[in-house]
Amino acid sequence: MDRICEREKLYLIPAPKKIQMVEGEFCMPYTGRIAADPSCDRQVLEFAGILKDAILEQAGFSYSISPETERGTAVLIQDSALGEQEYRLEILEEQIRITGGNPSAVLYGIQTLRQILSQRGGCLPCLEIRDCPDLEHRGLYHDVGRGRIPKLSWLKELADTLSRYKINELQLYVEHSYLFPANSEVWRDDTPLTAEDILELDQYCLSRGIELVPSLSTFGHLYKLLSSKTYRHLCEMENAGEDPFSFIGRMEHHTIDVTNPESLSKVKEMIREFMGLFTSRKFNICADETFDLGKGRNRARAEKEGTARMYMDYVKALCEFLVSKGRTPMLWGDVMLAFPELVKELPKGSICLNWGYAPTQTEDSTRTYAQVGVNQYVCPGVSGWNQFINLQEASYQNISRMCGYGKKYGCKGMLNTDWGDFGHINHPDFGIPGMIYGAAASWNVEGLPSYEELNRQISLLEFGDRSEKITGLTGTLAVQDSFGWRSAVYYKERWEQLSREECLKVLLEETPDIRKAQEKNQQIRQCVRELTRCTAAVDPHMRRRIQPYLLAAEGMEIFNHIGSIVLEQAEGSESWENREEERSPEKLAAALENWYYQYRLLWHTVSRESELYRIGEVIYWYADYLRDLGER
């Protein structure tokens, strides 16, 4: 990639493969025309509307759209001589020209131009960009099944953001959070997505160049379905639904009984109904983390045949059903890594979703699937699960590695995951930096800026932050918990049953920073001050996006205090009363409840009611725990 000199500094995400700055500039006329060449499909005219809105927003100029190219200020061209997703953007002294191999490629040129407009307004530097992606499919996988179901308005905003960074695929993880009419017992206490919601979102995504792919849990992770009175007999483990709810139990159990013919029939019925809502010809059956397979009703069969055979027979039946309906099956690859040679039994064209979330993730799984010849997506993550704020640096390291493996082994695509384990505590906007890391790395992994540099670019392009500090600060803030949400849930659901000695051992093993609460809280307060200062440098329309980080920071600080008290109880010490900087248990309980009030208000701005009450149960348990201590 040609380097841009400092005086012509221009931030573009993803970084183009080739950019050439030339002398001169194009000062756009205050009135002009966006012209689509006759070579363009009609969809390009729809994408022209995105450019029209950008010119009005960034330059203040009102342009018309026309299929005629004469006197066009910005001309859109479709040329099959280019690769399908390849585009060329030329800013000349009298005109802008965007040429793409297909309508999506024209859109990618428009999105690049939008970023230039946001930095230069109506007077643009002359340049030529030639660009195409490393990976054909670049997606985001957003969890709407573990406690937080976003409002349709937020999902549309997400689609807008994905399109801006050239992401072309979106999947929503659904366990019970779609309103299947026959499953009222499953969603009756929830606020599920409806058929109308999905149909509207599907069309909205298409208008942004995004394929909305259906994803439905069909094997493991079926807590709500297999705990219901109607369907609990389909669970691998007997006595399903009798234990009280726990976040840990929901994650670890509830695998379907693969030998019961009713199981396959029920799942096919759900797939058939769900697939009809989507334009996409793909379907993700998930089929991951089948922890209980062969441990309950099918223990004898597992001992005779092995769980590998049981697993493959079930998923093969589902995949063949999808193929018969003209769909390409997709499924998570974690289970099949134990027996990769059997993957060849899946219908030709099936796509294995190869996930791995460690910052130091190796290429082993990607290489294994490449060796057996299976189509695969590499699937890193935005590192938000069980976190008040996403672990940005960890996600950057993970995503950049996985996208590098994807390019090395010729993978079909990248699907960046945003999970919501333990109630989806983090605000959904906190996944956007990680999403952008994935967009940048899957498009041009060799041109990927450093973590620090990319954060500066995101701060400017996504927040309109002229100080270029916000994304770096939120990354620093994210690692300041000494007793985070995961630890809080584990302590409530498991550790309270342990002896004092066992509790202390687990606390120290699971939360190595638990003794650093005071130090961490000082860092939190410093980050809060710096983020608050940034409001002066941020685009006024974007300033509201800082407040959720400040709220999360307060929650982190409170739980760090709680962790210190939990540790002191485990050690048999009650010295907190003598620490001036620490709060008393009673005051901490009140602070926690007041924090949760603000948290609920923020939740309802972007999410449906969903399972918010389950987060409340954890909050109130800790408030009661603290008051009980204060009464001693």
C-alpha positions in Angstrom: 0.0 0.0 0.0 1.4 3.4 -0.9 1.9 5.6 2.2 0.1 8.9 2.5 2.3 11.8 3.6 1.5 13.5 6.9 0.0 16.6 5.3 -2.5 14.4 3.4 -3.3 12.2 6.4 -6.5 10.4 5.7 -8.0 7.6 7.8 -9.7 4.8 5.9 -11.1 1.7 7.5 -10.5 -0.9 6.1 -7.2 0.2 4.7 -7.3 0.1 0.9 -4.9 -2.3 -0.9 -3.6 0.5 -3.1 -4.1 4.3 -2.8 -2.4 6.9 -4.8 -2.6 10.6 -3.9 -2.2 13.0 -6.8 -1.9 16.8 -7.1 -5.0 18.8 -7.0 -8.4 18.8 -5.3 -12.0 18.6 -6.2 -14.2 21.3 -4.7 -17.7 19.9 -5.0 -20.3 22.2 -6.4 -23.1 23.1 -3.9 -25.6 21.4 -6.2 -24.9 18.4 -8.3 -25.9 15.0 -9.6 -25.1 11.4 -8.6 -25.4 9.5 -11.9 -25.6 5.8 -12.3 -24.2 4.5 -15.6 -26.5 2.3 -17.7 -24.2 -0.6 -16.9 -25.4 -0.6 -13.3 -28.0 -2.9 -11.8 -31.0 -1.2 -10.3 -29.6 -1.9 -6.8 -26.9 0.7 -7.4 -29.5 3.4 -7.6 -30.5 2.4 -4.0 -26.9 2.6 -2.9 -26.7 6.0 -4.5 -29.2 7.2 -1.9 -26.6 6.4 0.8 -24.1 8.6 -1.0 -26.7 11.4 -1.4 -27.4 11.4 2.3 -23.6 11.4 3.1 -23.0 14.4 0.9 -25.8 16.3 2.6 -24.6 15.4 6.1 -20.9 15.9 5.5 -20.8 18.8 3.0 -24.3 20.3 3.4 -25.0 20.0 -0.3 -28.2 18.6 -1.8 -27.6 16.3 -4.8 -30.0 14.6 -7.1 -29.9 11.0 -8.3 -30.2 10.2 -12.0 -29.6 7.2 -14.3 -28.0 9.6 -16.8 -24.2 10.1 -16.6 -24.0 13.4 -18.5 -22.7 16.2 -16.2 -22.7 13.8 -13.3 -20.7 15.1 -10.3 -20.3 11.6 -9.0 -20.6 8.8 -11.5 -21.3 5.2 -10.5 -20.2 2.4 -12.9 -20.5 -1.3 -12.9 -17.7 -3.2 -14.8 -17.5 -7.0 -15.0 -13.9 -6.7 -15.9 -13.2 -6.1 -12.2 -13.5 -8.8 -9.5 -16.9 -9.2 -8.0 -16.1 -7.2 -4.9 -13.3 -5.1 -6.4 -13.8 -1.3 -6.8 -11.9 1.7 -8.1 -12.5 5.2 -6.6 -11.2 8.2 -8.6 -11.4 11.7 -7.3 -10.5 13.9 -10.2 -10.4 17.7 -10.4 -13.9 17.9 -11.9 -15.6 14.6 -11.0 -15.8 11.6 -8.8 -16.0 8.2 -10.4 -16.7 4.9 -8.6 -16.4 1.7 -10.6 -17.2 -1.7 -9.1 -17.3 -5.3 -10.3 -20.9 -5.7 -8.9 -23.4 -3.6 -7.0 -21.8 -4.4 -3.7 -18.4 -3.3 -5.0 -19.9 0.0 -6.0 -21.3 0.3 -2.5 -17.8 -0.3 -1.1 -16.5 2.6 -3.1 -19.3 4.7 -1.8 -18.5 3.8 1.8 -14.8 4.7 1.2 -15.9 8.1 -0.2 -18.1 8.7 2.8 -15.1 8.4 5.1 -13.2 10.9 3.0 -16.2 13.3 3.1 -16.4 13.0 6.9 -12.8 14.2 7.1 -12.6 16.7 4.3 -16.1 18.0 3.8 -16.8 19.2 0.3 -13.2 19.9 -0.8 -11.7 16.5 -1.6 -8.1 15.5 -2.3 -7.5 14.0 -5.8 -6.6 10.4 -5.6 -7.1 6.9 -7.0 -7.9 3.8 -4.9 -8.0 0.3 -6.2 -9.2 -2.2 -3.6 -10.7 -5.6 -3.0 -11.1 -7.8 0.1 -8.9 -10.7 1.4 -12.0 -12.8 2.4 -15.2 -13.0 0.4 -17.6 -13.2 3.4 -17.0 -10.8 6.3 -19.7 -11.1 9.0 -20.8 -10.3 12.5 -22.6 -12.8 14.7 -24.6 -11.0 17.4 -26.1 -12.9 20.3 -29.9 -12.2 20.9 -30.5 -15.3 22.9 -28.7 -15.1 26.2 -30.6 -12.3 28.0 -30.6 -9.2 25.7 -32.9 -8.9 22.7 -32.2 -5.6 20.9 -34.9 -3.3 19.6 -35.4 -3.4 15.8 -34.2 0.2 15.7 -30.9 -0.7 17.2 -30.5 -3.7 14.8 -31.0 -1.3 11.9 -28.4 1.0 13.3 -26.1 -2.0 13.6 -26.7 -2.8 9.9 -25.8 0.8 9.0 -22.5 0.5 10.9 -21.6 -2.9 9.4 -22.2 -1.5 5.9 -20.0 1.5 6.6 -17.1 -0.8 7.2 -17.8 -3.2 4.3 -19.2 -6.1 6.4 -21.5 -8.1 4.2 -23.0 -10.7 6.5 -25.0 -10.6 9.7 -26.3 -13.4 11.9 -28.4 -13.2 15.0 -28.0 -16.1 17.5 -31.4 -17.4 18.5 -32.2 -20.0 21.1 -35.7 -19.1 22.2 -35.8 -15.4 21.3 -38.0 -15.8 18.1 -41.8 -16.0 18.5 -42.5 -19.5 17.2 -46.3 -19.6 17.4 -46.2 -23.3 18.5 -43.7 -22.6 21.2 -45.6 -20.1 23.4 -44.5 -21.8 26.6 -40.8 -21.2 25.6 -41.0 -17.4 25.0 -44.1 -16.5 27.2 -41.9 -14.6 29.7 -39.8 -12.9 27.1 -40.1 -10.2 24.4 -39.1 -12.2 21.3 -38.4 -11.1 17.8 -41.4 -11.6 15.5 -41.7 -12.7 11.9 -42.5 -9.0 11.0 -39.2 -7.9 12.7 -37.1 -10.4 10.8 -38.7 -9.7 7.5 -38.2 -5.9 7.9 -34.6 -6.4 9.1 -33.8 -8.7 6.2 -34.9 -6.1 3.7 -33.1 -3.3 5.5 -29.9 -5.4 5.5 -30.2 -6.0 1.7 -30.5 -2.3 1.2 -27.1 -1.9 2.9 -25.4 -4.7 1.0 -25.7 -7.2 3.9 -26.9 -10.8 3.8 -28.9 -11.6 6.9 -28.3 -15.3 7.6 -30.7 -17.3 9.8 -29.1 -18.9 12.8 -30.9 -21.2 15.2 -29.8 -23.4 18.1 -30.8 -26.9 17.2 -28.7 -29.3 19.4 -27.0 -27.9 22.5 -27.9 -24.7 24.3 -31.6 -25.3 24.3 -32.4 -24.3 27.9 -35.8 -22.7 27.4 -37.1 -25.3 25.0 -35.9 -28.3 27.0 -36.9 -26.9 30.4 -40.5 -26.4 29.2 -43.2 -28.9 30.4 -44.1 -29.6 26.8 -40.6 -30.5 25.5 -38.5 -31.4 28.5 -38.9 -35.1 27.6 -36.7 -34.3 24.6 -33.7 -33.4 26.8 -30.7 -35.8 27.0 -30.6 -35.4 30.8 -33.6 -36.6 32.7 -35.4 -34.3 35.2 -34.8 -31.3 32.9 -36.4 -28.1 34.1 -36.6 -29.1 37.8 -33.5 -27.2 38.9 -33.7 -23.5 39.6 -32.4 -21.3 36.9 -28.7 -20.4 36.9 -26.6 -18.7 34.3 -24.0 -21.4 34.6 -26.5 -24.2 34.2 -28.1 -22.6 31.1 -24.6 -22.6 29.5 -23.5 -26.1 30.5 -26.5 -28.3 29.9 -29.7 -28.8 27.8 -28.6 -30.9 24.9 -31.4 -32.5 22.8 -32.0 -36.3 22.8 -30.8 -37.3 19.4 -32.4 -40.7 19.5 -35.9 -39.5 20.0 -37.6 -39.2 16.6 -39.7 -36.3 18.0 -36.5 -34.3 18.5 -35.5 -34.3 14.8 -39.2 -33.7 13.8 -39.5 -30.7 16.2 -36.2 -29.1 15.1 -37.0 -29.5 11.4 -40.4 -27.9 12.0 -38.6 -24.9 13.6 -36.0 -24.6 10.8 -38.7 -24.8 8.1 -40.7 -21.9 9.7 -37.6 -19.8 10.4 -35.9 -20.1 7.1 -38.9 -18.8 5.2 -38.3 -15.3 6.7 -34.9 -14.8 5.1 -33.7 -14.0 1.6 -30.4 -15.8 2.4 -29.8 -19.3 1.1 -27.6 -20.2 4.0 -28.7 -21.6 7.4 -26.7 -21.9 10.6 -27.8 -24.8 12.8 -25.2 -24.0 15.4 -24.8 -27.6 16.9 -22.0 -26.5 19.3 -21.1 -27.3 22.9 -23.2 -30.5 23.2 -21.8 -31.1 26.7 -24.4 -33.6 27.8 -24.4 -35.8 24.7 -24.4 -39.5 25.7 -24.4 -38.7 29.4 -28.1 -39.2 30.2 -30.8 -41.1 28.3 -28.2 -42.3 25.7 -25.4 -43.4 27.9 -25.6 -47.0 26.8 -25.7 -46.0 23.1 -22.7 -43.7 23.6 -20.7 -46.5 25.2 -21.5 -48.7 22.2 -21.3 -46.4 19.3 -19.4 -43.4 20.6 -20.6 -39.8 20.8 -18.9 -38.9 17.5 -21.2 -41.2 15.6 -24.2 -39.9 17.5 -23.3 -36.3 16.8 -22.6 -36.8 13.1 -25.8 -38.8 12.4 -27.9 -36.0 13.9 -26.2 -33.0 12.3 -26.0 -34.9 8.9 -29.8 -35.4 9.0 -30.3 -31.7 9.7 -27.8 -30.6 7.0 -29.4 -33.0 4.4 -32.8 -31.5 5.3 -31.4 -28.0 4.6 -29.9 -29.1 1.3 -33.3 -30.5 0.2 -34.7 -27.1 0.8 -32.1 -25.4 -1.3 -30.0 -24.1 1.7 -26.3 -24.3 2.4 -25.8 -25.6 6.0 -23.5 -23.9 8.4 -22.5 -25.2 11.9 -20.0 -24.5 14.6 -16.9 -26.6 14.4 -15.8 -27.1 18.0 -17.3 -30.6 18.5 -16.1 -31.9 15.1 -12.4 -31.0 15.8 -12.3 -34.2 17.9 -13.1 -36.3 14.8 -12.3 -34.1 11.7 -12.2 -37.1 9.3 -16.0 -37.5 9.7 -16.7 -33.9 8.5 -16.5 -35.3 5.0 -19.9 -37.0 5.6 -21.6 -33.6 5.6 -23.3 -32.6 2.3 -21.0 -31.0 -0.2 -20.7 -27.2 0.3 -21.5 -27.3 4.1 -19.6 -24.6 6.0 -17.8 -25.2 9.2 -17.6 -22.2 11.5 -14.2 -22.5 13.1 -14.2 -20.5 16.3 -11.3 -19.6 18.7 -11.2 -16.6 21.0 -7.8 -16.5 22.7 -5.5 -13.5 22.1 -2.8 -16.1 21.3 -5.0 -18.4 19.2 -3.0 -20.8 17.1 -3.7 -21.9 13.6 -4.2 -25.5 14.4 -7.9 -25.8 14.0 -7.9 -23.7 10.7 -5.1 -26.0 9.4 -7.0 -29.1 10.4 -10.1 -28.2 8.6 -8.2 -27.0 5.5 -6.5 -30.4 5.4 -9.8 -32.3 5.4 -11.0 -30.0 2.6 -14.0 -28.5 4.4 -15.3 -25.0 3.6 -14.7 -22.9 6.6 -15.1 -19.4 8.1 -12.7 -18.3 10.8 -14.6 -17.0 13.8 -12.8 -14.8 16.3 -14.6 -12.7 18.9 -15.1 -9.2 20.2 -14.4 -10.3 23.8 -17.5 -8.8 25.4 -19.0 -11.9 27.1 -19.1 -11.6 30.9 -17.5 -8.2 30.7 -18.9 -4.8 31.7 -16.8 -3.4 28.8 -15.3 -5.4 25.9 -11.7 -6.5 26.2 -10.6 -4.5 23.1 -6.9 -5.4 23.0 -7.5 -9.1 23.5 -10.1 -9.0 20.7 -7.7 -7.1 18.4 -5.0 -9.8 18.9 -7.5 -12.6 18.5 -9.2 -11.2 15.4 -5.9 -10.2 13.6 -4.5 -13.7 14.1 -7.7 -15.5 13.0 -8.1 -13.4 9.9 -4.4 -14.1 9.0 -5.1 -17.8 9.3 -8.2 -17.3 7.2 -6.2 -15.8 4.3 -3.4 -18.3 4.7 -5.6 -21.3 4.4 -8.0 -19.9 1.8 -11.1 -19.7 4.0 -14.5 -18.7 2.7 -15.0 -16.0 5.2 -14.8 -14.5 8.7 -17.6 -14.4 11.2 -16.8 -12.2 14.2 -18.7 -13.2 17.2 -20.4 -11.1 19.9 -21.7 -13.4 22.6 -23.9 -12.5 25.6 -23.1 -15.1 28.2 -24.5 -14.5 31.7 -27.2 -12.1 30.7 -25.4 -9.9 28.2 -24.3 -7.3 30.8 -22.3 -5.1 28.4 -24.0 -2.4 26.4 -24.3 -3.7 22.7 -22.5 -0.6 21.3 -19.4 -1.8 23.2 -18.9 -4.5 20.5 -18.4 -1.9 17.8 -14.6 -1.5 18.1 -14.2 -5.2 17.9 -16.5 -5.4 14.9 -14.4 -2.7 13.2 -11.2 -4.7 14.0 -12.8 -7.6 12.2 -13.9 -5.5 9.3 -10.3 -4.1 8.9 -8.5 -7.4 9.3 -10.8 -9.5 7.1 -10.5 -7.0 4.3 -6.8 -6.3 4.4 -4.9 -8.2 7.1 -1.5 -7.2 5.8 -2.5 -3.5 5.9 -4.0 -3.7 9.3 -2.7 -0.8 11.5 -1.4 -1.4 15.0 -3.8 -1.6 17.9 -3.0 1.9 19.0 -3.2 3.4 15.5 -6.4 1.6 14.6 -8.0 2.9 17.9 -7.1 6.5 16.9 -8.7 6.0 13.5 -11.9 4.5 15.1 -12.1 7.4 17.5 -12.2 9.9 14.7 -14.3 8.0 12.1 -16.8 6.3 14.5 -17.1 8.9 17.3 -16.1 12.1 15.4 -13.4 12.5 18.2 -10.9 15.1 17.1 -8.6 14.1 20.0 -8.5 10.5 18.7 -8.4 9.2 22.3 -11.8 7.6 23.1 -11.3 4.1 21.8 -7.9 3.8 23.4 -9.4 5.0 26.7 -12.2 2.5 26.6 -9.7 -0.3 25.9 -7.7 0.8 29.0 -10.9 1.0 31.1 -12.0 -2.5 30.1 -9.2 -4.2 32.0 -9.7 -2.4 35.3 -12.0 -4.9 37.0 -10.7 -6.9 40.0 -14.1 -8.6 40.6 -15.9 -8.6 37.3 -19.4 -9.8 36.2 -18.2 -13.4 35.6 -16.7 -13.6 39.1 -19.8 -12.1 40.6 -22.1 -14.6 38.9 -19.9 -17.5 39.8 -19.7 -16.4 43.4 -23.5 -16.1 43.7 -24.3 -19.4 42.0 -21.5 -21.7 43.2 -19.1 -20.2 45.7 -21.5 -19.4 48.4 -22.0 -23.2 48.9 -18.2 -23.8 49.5 -16.4 -23.8 52.8 -14.4 -20.7 53.7 -11.2 -22.4 52.7 -12.6 -23.6 49.4 -14.1 -20.2 48.7 -10.8 -18.4 49.3 -8.9 -20.9 47.1 -11.4 -20.4 44.2 -11.5 -16.6 44.6 -7.7 -16.4 44.3 -7.6 -18.8 41.4 -10.5 -17.3 39.4 -9.9 -13.6 40.2 -6.1 -13.1 40.3 -6.5 -9.3 40.6 -9.0 -9.4 43.5 -6.5 -7.8 45.9 -6.0 -4.8 43.5 -9.4 -3.2 43.9 -8.0 0.1 45.2 -5.4 0.4 42.4 -7.9 -0.6 39.7 -10.5 1.9 41.0 -8.0 4.7 40.8 -7.4 3.8 37.2 -11.2 3.7 36.6 -11.6 7.2 38.0 -8.7 8.5 35.8 -10.3 7.0 32.7 -13.6 8.5 33.6 -12.1 11.9 33.9 -10.3 11.5 30.5 -13.4 10.3 28.8 -15.4 13.2 30.2 -12.9 15.6 28.9 -13.2 14.0 25.4 -16.8 15.2 25.2 -15.5 18.6 24.1 -13.7 17.0 21.1 -16.4 14.6 20.0 -19.1 15.4 17.4 -22.1 16.6 19.3 -24.3 13.9 17.8 -22.0 11.2 19.1 -21.5 12.5 22.7 -24.4 10.4 24.0 -22.2 7.3 23.2 -19.8 8.2 26.0 -22.4 8.0 28.8 -22.8 4.1 28.6 -19.0 3.8 29.2 -19.2 6.0 32.2 -22.1 4.0 33.6 -20.2 0.7 33.0 -17.2 2.2 34.8 -19.3 3.0 37.8 -20.5 -0.6 37.9 -17.0 -1.9 37.6 -15.9 0.3 40.5 -18.8 -0.9 42.7 -18.1 -4.5 42.0 -14.4 -4.1 42.7 -15.4 -2.8 46.2 -17.7 -5.8 46.6 -14.9 -8.2 45.6 -12.7 -6.8 48.4 -15.5 -7.5 50.9 -16.1 -11.0 49.6 -12.4 -11.7 49.9 -12.2 -10.4 53.4 -15.1 -12.6 54.4 -13.4 -15.6 52.9 -10.2 -14.7 54.8 -12.1 -14.2 58.1 -11.3 -10.4 58.1 -13.7 -7.6 58.5 -11.3 -4.7 58.3 -13.2 -2.8 55.6 -14.8 -0.6 58.2 -11.4 1.0 59.0 -10.6 1.9 55.3 -11.4 5.5 54.6 -11.5 5.0 50.8 -13.8 1.9 51.0 -17.5 2.2 51.4 -19.4 0.5 54.2 -21.6 -2.5 53.2 -24.8 -0.5 53.7 -23.6 2.4 51.5 -22.3 0.1 48.9 -25.7 -1.7 48.7 -27.4 1.6 48.1 -24.9 2.6 45.5 -25.4 -0.7 43.7 -29.2 -0.3 43.6 -28.9 3.3 42.4 -26.4 2.2 39.7 -28.8 -0.5 38.6 -31.7 2.0 38.3 -29.5 3.9 35.8 -28.5 0.7 34.1 -32.1 -0.2 33.5 -32.9 3.1 31.9 -30.0 2.7 29.5 -31.0 -0.9 28.7 -34.4 0.2 27.6 -33.0 2.7 25.1 -31.6 0.0 22.9 -33.1 -3.3 24.1 -36.4 -5.0 24.8 -37.2 -6.0 28.3 -35.9 -9.5 27.5 -34.3 -11.1 30.5 -33.2 -8.0 32.3 -34.8 -9.3 35.5 -32.1 -12.0 35.7 -29.4 -9.4 35.9 -31.6 -7.7 38.6 -31.6 -10.9 40.6 -27.8 -10.9 40.8 -27.8 -7.2 41.7 -30.4 -7.6 44.5 -28.6 -10.7 45.9 -25.5 -8.7 46.3 -27.3 -5.7 47.9 -29.0 -8.1 50.4 -25.6 -9.8 51.0 -24.0 -6.5 51.8 -26.8 -5.4 54.2 -26.6 -8.7 56.0 -23.0 -8.0 56.6 -23.7 -4.5 57.8 -26.2 -5.9 60.4 -23.5 -8.1 62.1 
